[in-house]
Amino acid sequence: MRDSKLLSFAIFGVLFLVNGVIGEDPYRFFTWKVTYGDIYPLGVKQRGILINGQFPGPQIDAVTNDNLVISVFNYLREPFLISW
C-alpha cells in the first residue's frame, strides 16, 4: 500500500514537472544604422553601403523559431530596402 502511494506520488510529480515547464521562443534585438562609407573590394576604393560601419553587414546568430526585432535607422539620402 505504501509503495503504491509512493509510486503514484512519483508519477504525479514527474507529470507535474513536465507540464510545468514553459519554454518560449527567445527574442533577439538588433539595431542597425545604415550609412555610406568607403569599402575596398579587391583592393579598389569604392563608396558602399555600411551597416553599423561594417561591410559586409553584421552576422545574425539565430536558430529556428527565434523572434528577431531589428530596428533599422536609414541615414542614406534615398530609401533603403532589406529583404530576406
N, C-alpha and C positions, 0 to 999 in steps of 0.2 A: 504494500500500500504506500509506504513511504517512498519507495523507489519510483513508483508510477507518478506520484506528485512531483518529485524532483525532476523526472524526465519531462513531464508536462510543463513545468515551470521553465526548464531549459529551452524547450522548443518554442514556447511563447516568447521568451526573452530574445532568442535569435530572430524570430519573425518580426518582433517589435523593432529591433535594431536595423534589420534590413529595410523595413518600411519607413523607419525614422530618418534615414539618410537621404537628404535632399541635395542634389547637385545641380547647380545652374551653369549655363554656358557663360564663360567669362567674357567681360568686356575689355577691349584693348583700345586705348585712346592715343591718338596721334595728332600733332599739329604740324602742318606743312606751310611754309612760306615760299611762294613761287616767285622767283626773280630772274633777271637776266644776269649773265656773268660770262667770263672767259673760260672756254674749255679748250683742251689741246688733244683732240683725237688724232692719232698718228703723228703727233708732234707739231701739228699745224694749229695756230691760234684761230679760234672761231668764237663768235658770240653764240651762246646757247642758253637754254632754259635750265635753271637750277632749282632744286627743291631743298630747302634748308641749307643752301650754299653747296650742295653736292651734285655731281654728275658722274654716273647715273644717280638717280634719287635713292633715298633710304630704303633699306630692305625691311619688309614686313614679315615678322615671325608670327605665324598664326597657324592654327590647325582647324580641322573641320568643326563647325558649329561655334567657332569664336565669333563674337559680335565686335565688329570694327567700327569705331567712331572716329572719323578723320575730319578735322577742321582745316579747310584749305583757305589760305589768305593769298589772293592774287594781286601781286604788285607789278604785273605787266601792264602795258598800255592797251592791250586787247583782251578779249575773253579767252579763257583757258579751259580746255576740256580734258578730263581724265576718264578713261574707260577701262574696264576690266574685262 
